[in-house]
Amino acid sequence: MVDEVRYEVLRKVDRIEIRRYPSLILATVRERSDNSSFRTLFDYIRGNNRTEKRVPMTSPVITGRRIPRTSPVLSGEDTFSFVLPDEYDGKSAPIPNDQRIEIETIRSRIMAVLQFSGRIDGKLLARKEEELLMSITGMDIQIKGEPILMRYNSPFMPGPFRRNEVAVEVDFHP
């Protein structure tokens, strides 16, 4: 069983949850295909790092785009990230042997999240992002950035049983 990132649900409106996430440490690869990025990061957690230490897999796997001038915010340049377990911080995370991998700290943030199932393709993702953004607009909550995709299951899980989420950072004061 894979550990999941912990979060606090602040509010739920229909299918949208407003969640507070803690600071996270990510291992990130930029501008590569999902399959290639996954393999690169999987090699890292399987011991392809300077200490040759295995790092437990966590979920979700995060796919996003980076907005220039707001570093680090997952949301312009394609990114693919593994969340490192809570036991690591920016200084204790194993140093990658592969220079394409960056270790970054993402500050605590509040995210609006829509959960859904299925195999991800461009059309499904676009529909779910639009559904999320339209729902938030109806809540009168300010959006900060672009949506990200969070995937919780292995690629071998049948589509109807997959847990996927689209999320976007929001300005929300409970």
ChimeraX commands (.cxc) that place a marker at each C-alpha (Angstrom):
marker #1 position 0.00,0.00,0.00 radius 0.5
marker #1 position 1.29,3.45,-0.95 radius 0.5
marker #1 position 1.12,6.32,1.55 radius 0.5
marker #1 position -0.97,9.30,0.51 radius 0.5
marker #1 position -0.30,12.96,1.13 radius 0.5
marker #1 position -2.32,14.11,4.11 radius 0.5
marker #1 position -4.59,17.13,3.85 radius 0.5
marker #1 position -7.39,18.81,5.76 radius 0.5
marker #1 position -10.82,19.32,4.15 radius 0.5
marker #1 position -11.90,22.88,4.96 radius 0.5
marker #1 position -15.15,22.93,3.00 radius 0.5
marker #1 position -17.11,20.70,0.64 radius 0.5
marker #1 position -19.56,22.06,-1.94 radius 0.5
marker #1 position -21.16,19.44,-4.19 radius 0.5
marker #1 position -18.21,17.56,-5.76 radius 0.5
marker #1 position -15.57,20.18,-4.90 radius 0.5
marker #1 position -13.42,19.97,-1.78 radius 0.5
marker #1 position -11.41,22.91,-0.49 radius 0.5
marker #1 position -8.31,21.37,1.12 radius 0.5
marker #1 position -5.33,22.64,3.07 radius 0.5
marker #1 position -2.14,20.80,2.09 radius 0.5
marker #1 position 1.04,20.89,4.14 radius 0.5
marker #1 position 4.41,21.86,2.69 radius 0.5
marker #1 position 5.59,19.10,0.37 radius 0.5
marker #1 position 8.96,17.95,-0.91 radius 0.5
marker #1 position 8.81,16.98,-4.59 radius 0.5
marker #1 position 11.15,15.18,-6.95 radius 0.5
marker #1 position 10.32,16.81,-10.30 radius 0.5
marker #1 position 11.19,16.27,-13.96 radius 0.5
marker #1 position 10.35,18.96,-16.52 radius 0.5
marker #1 position 9.29,18.89,-20.19 radius 0.5
marker #1 position 9.27,15.14,-20.83 radius 0.5
marker #1 position 6.56,12.62,-21.62 radius 0.5
marker #1 position 4.67,11.12,-18.70 radius 0.5
marker #1 position 6.11,7.65,-19.34 radius 0.5
marker #1 position 9.69,8.89,-19.58 radius 0.5
marker #1 position 9.28,11.14,-16.54 radius 0.5
marker #1 position 7.72,8.33,-14.52 radius 0.5
marker #1 position 10.61,5.98,-15.35 radius 0.5
marker #1 position 13.19,8.65,-14.44 radius 0.5
marker #1 position 11.55,9.34,-11.08 radius 0.5
marker #1 position 10.88,5.67,-10.37 radius 0.5
marker #1 position 14.60,4.94,-10.90 radius 0.5
marker #1 position 15.38,7.72,-8.40 radius 0.5
marker #1 position 13.16,6.26,-5.66 radius 0.5
marker #1 position 14.47,2.74,-6.40 radius 0.5
marker #1 position 17.96,3.91,-5.43 radius 0.5
marker #1 position 19.39,5.85,-8.39 radius 0.5
marker #1 position 20.59,8.59,-6.05 radius 0.5
marker #1 position 23.89,9.43,-4.38 radius 0.5
marker #1 position 23.17,7.39,-1.26 radius 0.5
marker #1 position 21.60,4.53,-3.23 radius 0.5
marker #1 position 18.72,4.72,-0.79 radius 0.5
marker #1 position 15.27,3.47,-1.71 radius 0.5
marker #1 position 12.52,5.99,-1.10 radius 0.5
marker #1 position 8.97,4.76,-0.48 radius 0.5
marker #1 position 6.45,5.59,-3.20 radius 0.5
marker #1 position 3.72,8.03,-2.22 radius 0.5
marker #1 position 0.64,9.30,-3.98 radius 0.5
marker #1 position -0.50,11.29,-5.73 radius 0.5
marker #1 position 1.81,11.63,-8.72 radius 0.5
marker #1 position 1.42,15.26,-9.78 radius 0.5
marker #1 position 1.42,16.60,-13.34 radius 0.5
marker #1 position 1.35,20.33,-13.83 radius 0.5
marker #1 position 2.67,23.35,-15.56 radius 0.5
marker #1 position 4.97,25.99,-14.11 radius 0.5
marker #1 position 4.07,29.66,-14.17 radius 0.5
marker #1 position 7.10,31.89,-14.71 radius 0.5
marker #1 position 8.03,34.23,-11.83 radius 0.5
marker #1 position 6.30,32.16,-9.15 radius 0.5
marker #1 position 8.76,29.56,-8.04 radius 0.5
marker #1 position 7.99,26.92,-7.15 radius 0.5
marker #1 position 4.36,26.75,-8.13 radius 0.5
marker #1 position 3.13,23.71,-9.94 radius 0.5
marker #1 position 1.13,25.03,-12.64 radius 0.5
marker #1 position 3.83,27.27,-18.24 radius 0.5
marker #1 position 6.40,24.42,-18.31 radius 0.5
marker #1 position 5.26,20.79,-18.07 radius 0.5
marker #1 position 6.23,19.03,-14.86 radius 0.5
marker #1 position 5.89,15.51,-13.51 radius 0.5
marker #1 position 6.46,15.07,-9.77 radius 0.5
marker #1 position 6.62,12.42,-7.08 radius 0.5
marker #1 position 5.86,13.58,-3.55 radius 0.5
marker #1 position 8.54,12.42,-1.13 radius 0.5
marker #1 position 7.49,10.89,2.21 radius 0.5
marker #1 position 7.05,13.15,5.27 radius 0.5
marker #1 position 10.38,11.98,6.73 radius 0.5
marker #1 position 12.26,14.10,4.15 radius 0.5
marker #1 position 12.82,17.81,3.89 radius 0.5
marker #1 position 14.66,19.79,1.22 radius 0.5
marker #1 position 18.02,19.01,2.84 radius 0.5
marker #1 position 17.56,15.35,3.77 radius 0.5
marker #1 position 16.07,14.10,0.48 radius 0.5
marker #1 position 18.50,11.84,-1.40 radius 0.5
marker #1 position 20.41,13.77,-4.07 radius 0.5
marker #1 position 19.45,12.47,-7.54 radius 0.5
marker #1 position 22.13,11.03,-9.81 radius 0.5
marker #1 position 20.06,12.14,-12.80 radius 0.5
marker #1 position 20.47,15.91,-13.25 radius 0.5
marker #1 position 17.01,16.18,-14.84 radius 0.5
marker #1 position 15.47,15.60,-11.42 radius 0.5
marker #1 position 15.02,18.60,-9.13 radius 0.5
marker #1 position 14.17,18.38,-5.45 radius 0.5
marker #1 position 11.89,21.27,-4.50 radius 0.5
marker #1 position 9.85,22.41,-1.56 radius 0.5
marker #1 position 6.27,23.48,-2.17 radius 0.5
marker #1 position 4.84,25.68,0.57 radius 0.5
marker #1 position 1.61,24.87,2.34 radius 0.5
marker #1 position -1.39,25.91,0.27 radius 0.5
marker #1 position -5.14,25.71,-0.08 radius 0.5
marker #1 position -6.44,23.87,-3.12 radius 0.5
marker #1 position -9.87,23.36,-4.66 radius 0.5
marker #1 position -10.12,19.73,-5.79 radius 0.5
marker #1 position -12.43,17.70,-8.02 radius 0.5
marker #1 position -12.11,13.90,-7.88 radius 0.5
marker #1 position -12.98,11.65,-10.84 radius 0.5
marker #1 position -12.20,8.23,-12.31 radius 0.5
marker #1 position -11.07,7.02,-15.72 radius 0.5
marker #1 position -8.01,6.83,-17.93 radius 0.5
marker #1 position -6.59,10.29,-18.49 radius 0.5
marker #1 position -6.63,11.74,-21.98 radius 0.5
marker #1 position -6.61,15.35,-23.15 radius 0.5
marker #1 position -10.38,15.58,-23.59 radius 0.5
marker #1 position -11.27,14.13,-20.18 radius 0.5
marker #1 position -8.68,16.29,-18.45 radius 0.5
marker #1 position -9.91,19.47,-20.21 radius 0.5
marker #1 position -13.53,18.68,-19.21 radius 0.5
marker #1 position -12.62,18.09,-15.59 radius 0.5
marker #1 position -10.46,21.23,-15.41 radius 0.5
marker #1 position -13.34,23.27,-16.86 radius 0.5
marker #1 position -15.79,21.69,-14.41 radius 0.5
marker #1 position -13.50,22.54,-11.50 radius 0.5
marker #1 position -12.90,26.13,-12.61 radius 0.5
marker #1 position -16.59,26.78,-13.32 radius 0.5
marker #1 position -17.56,25.38,-9.93 radius 0.5
marker #1 position -15.06,27.61,-8.15 radius 0.5
marker #1 position -16.32,30.65,-10.03 radius 0.5
marker #1 position -19.77,29.87,-8.67 radius 0.5
marker #1 position -18.33,29.84,-5.13 radius 0.5
marker #1 position -16.87,33.34,-5.45 radius 0.5
marker #1 position -13.37,32.06,-4.57 radius 0.5
marker #1 position -10.27,33.59,-6.18 radius 0.5
marker #1 position -8.15,31.19,-8.27 radius 0.5
marker #1 position -4.35,31.41,-7.97 radius 0.5
marker #1 position -2.56,29.69,-10.87 radius 0.5
marker #1 position -3.39,26.86,-13.21 radius 0.5
marker #1 position -4.91,23.43,-12.53 radius 0.5
marker #1 position -2.74,20.41,-11.81 radius 0.5
marker #1 position -3.52,16.72,-12.21 radius 0.5
marker #1 position -3.05,14.32,-9.31 radius 0.5
marker #1 position -3.09,10.56,-9.98 radius 0.5
marker #1 position -3.32,7.98,-7.21 radius 0.5
marker #1 position -3.15,4.57,-8.92 radius 0.5
marker #1 position -0.72,2.48,-10.90 radius 0.5
marker #1 position -1.03,2.48,-14.69 radius 0.5
marker #1 position -2.31,-1.10,-14.42 radius 0.5
marker #1 position -5.47,-0.13,-12.51 radius 0.5
marker #1 position -8.55,-0.36,-14.78 radius 0.5
marker #1 position -9.92,3.10,-15.69 radius 0.5
marker #1 position -13.23,2.91,-13.81 radius 0.5
marker #1 position -11.36,2.19,-10.56 radius 0.5
marker #1 position -8.73,4.91,-10.89 radius 0.5
marker #1 position -8.71,7.87,-8.55 radius 0.5
marker #1 position -7.74,11.09,-10.31 radius 0.5
marker #1 position -8.10,14.67,-9.16 radius 0.5
marker #1 position -7.74,18.07,-10.74 radius 0.5
marker #1 position -6.80,20.83,-8.33 radius 0.5
marker #1 position -6.02,24.52,-8.37 radius 0.5
marker #1 position -4.64,26.79,-5.69 radius 0.5
marker #1 position -7.23,29.21,-4.31 radius 0.5
marker #1 position -7.40,32.15,-1.96 radius 0.5
marker #1 position -9.79,30.86,0.71 radius 0.5
marker #1 position -10.18,32.00,4.27 radius 0.5
marker #1 position -12.17,29.57,6.40 radius 0.5
marker link #1:1,2 radius 0.2
marker link #1:2,3 radius 0.2
marker link #1:3,4 radius 0.2
marker link #1:4,5 radius 0.2
marker link #1:5,6 radius 0.2
marker link #1:6,7 radius 0.2
marker link #1:7,8 radius 0.2
marker link #1:8,9 radius 0.2
marker link #1:9,10 radius 0.2
marker link #1:10,11 radius 0.2
marker link #1:11,12 radius 0.2
marker link #1:12,13 radius 0.2
marker link #1:13,14 radius 0.2
marker link #1:14,15 radius 0.2
marker link #1:15,16 radius 0.2
marker link #1:16,17 radius 0.2
marker link #1:17,18 radius 0.2
marker link #1:18,19 radius 0.2
marker link #1:19,20 radius 0.2
marker link #1:20,21 radius 0.2
marker link #1:21,22 radius 0.2
marker link #1:22,23 radius 0.2
marker link #1:23,24 radius 0.2
marker link #1:24,25 radius 0.2
marker link #1:25,26 radius 0.2
marker link #1:26,27 radius 0.2
marker link #1:27,28 radius 0.2
marker link #1:28,29 radius 0.2
marker link #1:29,30 radius 0.2
marker link #1:30,31 radius 0.2
marker link #1:31,32 radius 0.2
marker link #1:32,33 radius 0.2
marker link #1:33,34 radius 0.2
marker link #1:34,35 radius 0.2
marker link #1:35,36 radius 0.2
marker link #1:36,37 radius 0.2
marker link #1:37,38 radius 0.2
marker link #1:38,39 radius 0.2
marker link #1:39,40 radius 0.2
marker link #1:40,41 radius 0.2
marker link #1:41,42 radius 0.2
marker link #1:42,43 radius 0.2
marker link #1:43,44 radius 0.2
marker link #1:44,45 radius 0.2
marker link #1:45,46 radius 0.2
marker link #1:46,47 radius 0.2
marker link #1:47,48 radius 0.2
marker link #1:48,49 radius 0.2
marker link #1:49,50 radius 0.2
marker link #1:50,51 radius 0.2
marker link #1:51,52 radius 0.2
marker link #1:52,53 radius 0.2
marker link #1:53,54 radius 0.2
marker link #1:54,55 radius 0.2
marker link #1:55,56 radius 0.2
marker link #1:56,57 radius 0.2
marker link #1:57,58 radius 0.2
marker link #1:58,59 radius 0.2
marker link #1:59,60 radius 0.2
marker link #1:60,61 radius 0.2
marker link #1:61,62 radius 0.2
marker link #1:62,63 radius 0.2
marker link #1:63,64 radius 0.2
marker link #1:64,65 radius 0.2
marker link #1:65,66 radius 0.2
marker link #1:66,67 radius 0.2
marker link #1:67,68 radius 0.2
marker link #1:68,69 radius 0.2
marker link #1:69,70 radius 0.2
marker link #1:70,71 radius 0.2
marker link #1:71,72 radius 0.2
marker link #1:72,73 radius 0.2
marker link #1:73,74 radius 0.2
marker link #1:74,75 radius 0.2
marker link #1:76,77 radius 0.2
marker link #1:77,78 radius 0.2
marker link #1:78,79 radius 0.2
marker link #1:79,80 radius 0.2
marker link #1:80,81 radius 0.2
marker link #1:81,82 radius 0.2
marker link #1:82,83 radius 0.2
marker link #1:83,84 radius 0.2
marker link #1:84,85 radius 0.2
marker link #1:85,86 radius 0.2
marker link #1:86,87 radius 0.2
marker link #1:87,88 radius 0.2
marker link #1:88,89 radius 0.2
marker link #1:89,90 radius 0.2
marker link #1:90,91 radius 0.2
marker link #1:91,92 radius 0.2
marker link #1:92,93 radius 0.2
marker link #1:93,94 radius 0.2
marker link #1:94,95 radius 0.2
marker link #1:95,96 radius 0.2
marker link #1:96,97 radius 0.2
marker link #1:97,98 radius 0.2
marker link #1:98,99 radius 0.2
marker link #1:99,100 radius 0.2
marker link #1:100,101 radius 0.2
marker link #1:101,102 radius 0.2
marker link #1:102,103 radius 0.2
marker link #1:103,104 radius 0.2
marker link #1:104,105 radius 0.2
marker link #1:105,106 radius 0.2
marker link #1:106,107 radius 0.2
marker link #1:107,108 radius 0.2
marker link #1:108,109 radius 0.2
marker link #1:109,110 radius 0.2
marker link #1:110,111 radius 0.2
marker link #1:111,112 radius 0.2
marker link #1:112,113 radius 0.2
marker link #1:113,114 radius 0.2
marker link #1:114,115 radius 0.2
marker link #1:115,116 radius 0.2
marker link #1:116,117 radius 0.2
marker link #1:117,118 radius 0.2
marker link #1:118,119 radius 0.2
marker link #1:119,120 radius 0.2
marker link #1:120,121 radius 0.2
marker link #1:121,122 radius 0.2
marker link #1:122,123 radius 0.2
marker link #1:123,124 radius 0.2
marker link #1:124,125 radius 0.2
marker link #1:125,126 radius 0.2
marker link #1:126,127 radius 0.2
marker link #1:127,128 radius 0.2
marker link #1:128,129 radius 0.2
marker link #1:129,130 radius 0.2
marker link #1:130,131 radius 0.2
marker link #1:131,132 radius 0.2
marker link #1:132,133 radius 0.2
marker link #1:133,134 radius 0.2
marker link #1:134,135 radius 0.2
marker link #1:135,136 radius 0.2
marker link #1:136,137 radius 0.2
marker link #1:137,138 radius 0.2
marker link #1:138,139 radius 0.2
marker link #1:139,140 radius 0.2
marker link #1:140,141 radius 0.2
marker link #1:141,142 radius 0.2
marker link #1:142,143 radius 0.2
marker link #1:143,144 radius 0.2
marker link #1:144,145 radius 0.2
marker link #1:145,146 radius 0.2
marker link #1:146,147 radius 0.2
marker link #1:147,148 radius 0.2
marker link #1:148,149 radius 0.2
marker link #1:149,150 radius 0.2
marker link #1:150,151 radius 0.2
marker link #1:151,152 radius 0.2
marker link #1:152,153 radius 0.2
marker link #1:153,154 radius 0.2
marker link #1:154,155 radius 0.2
marker link #1:155,156 radius 0.2
marker link #1:156,157 radius 0.2
marker link #1:157,158 radius 0.2
marker link #1:158,159 radius 0.2
marker link #1:159,160 radius 0.2
marker link #1:160,161 radius 0.2
marker link #1:161,162 radius 0.2
marker link #1:162,163 radius 0.2
marker link #1:163,164 radius 0.2
marker link #1:164,165 radius 0.2
marker link #1:165,166 radius 0.2
marker link #1:166,167 radius 0.2
marker link #1:167,168 radius 0.2
marker link #1:168,169 radius 0.2
marker link #1:169,170 radius 0.2
marker link #1:170,171 radius 0.2
marker link #1:171,172 radius 0.2
marker link #1:172,173 radius 0.2
marker link #1:173,174 radius 0.2
view
